[in-house]
Amino acid sequence: MNNHRAFIFDLDGVIVDTAKFHFLAWRKLANDLGFDFTQEQNEQLKGVSRVESLNKILTWGNMKLTEEEFNRQMALKNENYLSYVDKMEEDEILPGVPKVLNFLKEKNIPIALGSASKNARTILKKINLYNTFDAIVDGTDVSKAKPDPEVFLIAAERLHAKPENCVVFEDSLAGVEAANIGKMISIGIGEKQVLHEADFVFPDFTKIEIDFIEKLLRKEEE
């Protein structure tokens, strides 16, 4: 493992806002089953696997499904979600993100994607960022959901970086906890009261100055 700084980015809510697509797809599923699903409830599904998400939704709707129907509903939800993803373009990249990515690429700093989404590669291709990352770790590579740090530890390994030299950008508490458990520097993107366990919190990437990134890089050299 090399003694260099590396950066790991979550996808949903960090690079793109696909939470809105998940919400629409989950709400359709709930409505088709005869109950409603709110945006507040959708917030509780951030960073949560598809299986666990459906279990939560069924609990909220006071419903039980057979294993066969459960799997069918999961597949339907993903089809619906992917119909939104299919229309994605570069303008879906959240403001401020390209500035940080471009700076890191110019400095030859290794960067990885670390996402629970099994659709991560598809999304990256849609928004023309697939070749930007030196490593991509998604839901097809991991067996443990956040807050387990597996996804970030695999990303660190693929970047040949020590976990303690990695900086993780996350928008969910589970993701921040995963970074912290992995002994990485955690940067929360979102509300401070929600992501209070992060080492640093910014409302979005437009508030992250390049000077801050340079300080993180200098810290490594001290």
C-alpha positions, 0 to 999 in steps of 0.5 A: 500500500502506498502512503498517498492521499486518495479520495472516495466518492459516494454516488447518490446525493454526492455526485448526482441526485438520484434520490428523487428517482428512487422516491418516484419509483418507491412511491409508485410501488407503494401506491400500486400496493395500496398505500402512500410513501412520503419524501420524509420516509425516503430520507430513511432509505439513503444508503440502504440496500434495495432489500432492506428498503423494501422491507422498511416500506412494507413495514410502513404499509403494514404489508407482507409479501411472499418471497416470489412477490417480494422479488417481483416488486423489487425488479419492478421498482428497479425497472421503473428507477432505470427508466428515469436513469436512462434519461440522465445526462451530464447536467445531472451532475451536482453543482461544484462536483466537476471543479473538485474532480477536475482538480484531483485529476490534474494533481494525479490524485487517485479517486474512486467511486464507492456506492451501494448502487448496483446501477452505479456504472450505468449512471456514470456512463450516462453522465460521462464520468465513467472514465474519470475514476481510477476504481469503481466499487458498487453494489455488485462488488460488496456483500455488506451494506453501510455502515459496514466499511467494506465498500470503502475498504475495497476502494482503498485497496484498489487505489493502493491506498491505506484506509487512514489516507483516504477521504470519503465524501458521503451524504448519508449517516450510514456512509459517514459511519462506514468511513469512520469505522474504516478509519478514513476522513469523512466529509458529509455533504448535506445537513450538519445536524444529520451528518454530525459524526462526519469530520467535516460537513458542507451543504454541497460541493459549491461550498468546498473551496479548492484551498480546503482540498489542498489543505487535506493534501498538505496534511498528508505531507506533514 
